[in-house]
Amino acid sequence: MRAVVGAGDGLATAQALRAAGIPPRLTATWVRDGTLVAVRRGVYTTRELWQSWDVHRRRPLARVRAVSRTLRVPHVFSHDSAALMHGLPVLWPQDSAVHVTRRHLRASITSAGVHHHGARYDDGQVVEIDGLAALDIARTVVDVTREHGYRAGLVAADGAMQRGVSRAQLAAAAEAMRGWPRSLVVRAVVEDADPGAESAVETLGRELLMEMGLQPIETQFPVPIPGGVAWCDLRVGCHVVECDGRQKSRPVADGGLAHGDLEQLLWDERRRQREVCATGLGMSRLVWADFWGDARERAKERIRREEAVTRDRFGAHLPAHLEEFARRVRGRRYRATG
């Protein structure tokens, strides 16, 4: 059984297990006792592999690959599934369904946990990722926006621009779908996208400031600190906002960005904040929980108070030395100390 799973890149179909001489009743026993995990009906992996795959990317991608092993009708992966395949940020990826687009389907349907979208696309929009056909990044941004709305679309669009997709490419994909449902929302997403957002939580932070009417917003603002440059996520006037996602504190081995122990990470972050604020800037911090439900309004009120304190202390315009430094180093998007 483990050999079959290994040969299938971590997945084994019921057919492959039978071909290896494993009777269906034994497969069913292994599923019941937890030795095997049913990724979807008729596709399995081992308990050890499933538990080692993170819930935000590896497990959703395993479900995509499982569908590719069993779906017999012509299709390309699209929407959330294509976004995951491209490495774009996705809101709530652990809950995302598998999405495919089919040219000759007259109406969208959901069957066996798969969303089938009936929609046209050009052959030039199809790319191959790890042997699977998916719609390209620009089309995927449009699809995600139309499916889930402005916020999820902006997260995807920022991620696309981070990966080198131009605003013109996004606009072209949107123009090809002019008149489709939610095309006006798509247009707003394309206009508002910013390549400076390096994660979904930074996009959500920028969207929050936009909703509050705080403008203009600069992403990845460089601040001189001892030993190098701190790249602050967002800036409005003399106030910077840092957006702290779980990835920053999750170890690299678990799919995060943190090197070393958490205590040292937190200590370094406090030191960095002191150094940034010592240059003549105020700072607010946002975390994932601040963007949802009642916490969103509380976060907006807190940001308003903190930004007002900064304006009273430092004024509404950057000090000349910070503006000059930023003018010299803007565009060098590295994180030497931040």
FENHU-V248229 format. One record per residue. RES is the residue in one letter. OMEGA is omega as a letter, one per 30 degrees, with the letter a starting at -180 (NA if undefined). Layout:
res->RES omega->OMEGA
res->RES omega->OMEGA
This chain:
res->M omega->l
res->R omega->l
res->A omega->l
res->V omega->l
res->V omega->l
res->G omega->l
res->A omega->a
res->G omega->l
res->D omega->l
res->G omega->a
res->L omega->l
res->A omega->l
res->T omega->l
res->A omega->l
res->Q omega->l
res->A omega->l
res->L omega->l
res->R omega->a
res->A omega->l
res->A omega->l
res->G omega->l
res->I omega->a
res->P omega->a
res->P omega->a
res->R omega->l
res->L omega->l
res->T omega->l
res->A omega->l
res->T omega->l
res->W omega->l
res->V omega->a
res->R omega->a
res->D omega->l
res->G omega->l
res->T omega->l
res->L omega->l
res->V omega->l
res->A omega->l
res->V omega->l
res->R omega->a
res->R omega->l
res->G omega->l
res->V omega->a
res->Y omega->l
res->T omega->l
res->T omega->l
res->R omega->a
res->E omega->l
res->L omega->a
res->W omega->a
res->Q omega->l
res->S omega->a
res->W omega->a
res->D omega->a
res->V omega->a
res->H omega->a
res->R omega->a
res->R omega->a
res->R omega->l
res->P omega->l
res->L omega->l
res->A omega->l
res->R omega->l
res->V omega->a
res->R omega->l
res->A omega->l
res->V omega->a
res->S omega->a
res->R omega->a
res->T omega->a
res->L omega->a
res->R omega->a
res->V omega->l
res->P omega->a
res->H omega->l
res->V omega->l
res->F omega->a
res->S omega->l
res->H omega->a
res->D omega->a
res->S omega->l
res->A omega->l
res->A omega->l
res->L omega->a
res->M omega->l
res->H omega->a
res->G omega->l
res->L omega->l
res->P omega->a
res->V omega->l
res->L omega->l
res->W omega->a
res->P omega->a
res->Q omega->a
res->D omega->a
res->S omega->l
res->A omega->l
res->V omega->a
res->H omega->l
res->V omega->l
res->T omega->a
res->R omega->a
res->R omega->a
res->H omega->l
res->L omega->a
res->R omega->a
res->A omega->l
res->S omega->a
res->I omega->l
res->T omega->a
res->S omega->l
res->A omega->l
res->G omega->a
res->V omega->l
res->H omega->l
res->H omega->a
res->H omega->l
res->G omega->a
res->A omega->l
res->R omega->l
res->Y omega->l
res->D omega->l
res->D omega->a
res->G omega->l
res->Q omega->a
res->V omega->l
res->V omega->l
res->E omega->l
res->I omega->a
res->D omega->l
res->G omega->a
res->L omega->l
res->A omega->l
res->A omega->l
res->L omega->a
res->D omega->a
res->I omega->a
res->A omega->l
res->R omega->a
res->T omega->l
res->V omega->l
res->V omega->a
res->D omega->l
res->V omega->l
res->T omega->a
res->R omega->a
res->E omega->a
res->H omega->l
res->G omega->a
res->Y omega->a
res->R omega->l
res->A omega->l
res->G omega->l
res->L omega->l
res->V omega->a
res->A omega->a
res->A omega->l
res->D omega->l
res->G omega->l
res->A omega->l
res->M omega->l
res->Q omega->a
res->R omega->l
res->G omega->l
res->V omega->a
res->S omega->l
res->R omega->l
res->A omega->l
res->Q omega->l
res->L omega->a
res->A omega->l
res->A omega->l
res->A omega->l
res->A omega->a
res->E omega->l
res->A omega->a
res->M omega->l
res->R omega->a
res->G omega->l
res->W omega->l
res->P omega->l
res->R omega->a
res->S omega->l
res->L omega->l
res->V omega->l
res->V omega->a
res->R omega->l
res->A omega->l
res->V omega->a
res->V omega->l
res->E omega->a
res->D omega->a
res->A omega->a
res->D omega->a
res->P omega->a
res->G omega->l
res->A omega->a
res->E omega->l
res->S omega->l
res->A omega->a
res->V omega->l
res->E omega->l
res->T omega->a
res->L omega->l
res->G omega->l
res->R omega->l
res->E omega->l
res->L omega->l
res->L omega->l
res->M omega->l
res->E omega->l
res->M omega->a
res->G omega->l
res->L omega->a
res->Q omega->f
res->P omega->a
res->I omega->l
res->E omega->l
res->T omega->l
res->Q omega->l
res->F omega->a
res->P omega->l
res->V omega->l
res->P omega->l
res->I omega->l
res->P omega->l
res->G omega->l
res->G omega->a
res->V omega->l
res->A omega->l
res->W omega->a
res->C omega->a
res->D omega->a
res->L omega->l
res->R omega->l
res->V omega->a
res->G omega->l
res->C omega->a
res->H omega->l
res->V omega->l
res->V omega->l
res->E omega->a
res->C omega->a
res->D omega->l
res->G omega->a
res->R omega->a
res->Q omega->a
res->K omega->a
res->S omega->l
res->R omega->l
res->P omega->l
res->V omega->a
res->A omega->l
res->D omega->l
res->G omega->a
res->G omega->a
res->L omega->a
res->A omega->l
res->H omega->l
res->G omega->a
res->D omega->a
res->L omega->a
res->E omega->l
res->Q omega->l
res->L omega->a
res->L omega->l
res->W omega->l
res->D omega->a
res->E omega->l
res->R omega->l
res->R omega->l
res->R omega->l
res->Q omega->l
res->R omega->a
res->E omega->l
res->V omega->a
res->C omega->l
res->A omega->a
res->T omega->a
res->G omega->l
res->L omega->l
res->G omega->a
res->M omega->l
res->S omega->l
res->R omega->l
res->L omega->l
res->V omega->a
res->W omega->a
res->A omega->a
res->D omega->a
res->F omega->a
res->W omega->l
res->G omega->a
res->D omega->a
res->A omega->a
res->R omega->l
res->E omega->l
res->R omega->l
res->A omega->l
res->K omega->l
res->E omega->l
res->R omega->l
res->I omega->l
res->R omega->a
res->R omega->a
res->E omega->l
res->E omega->l
res->A omega->l
res->V omega->l
res->T omega->l
res->R omega->l
res->D omega->a
res->R omega->a
res->F omega->a
res->G omega->a
res->A omega->a
res->H omega->a
res->L omega->l
res->P omega->a
res->A omega->a
res->H omega->l
res->L omega->l
res->E omega->l
res->E omega->l
res->F omega->a
res->A omega->l
res->R omega->a
res->R omega->a
res->V omega->l
res->R omega->l
res->G omega->l
res->R omega->a
res->R omega->l
res->Y omega->a
res->R omega->a
res->A omega->a
res->T omega->a
res->G omega->NA
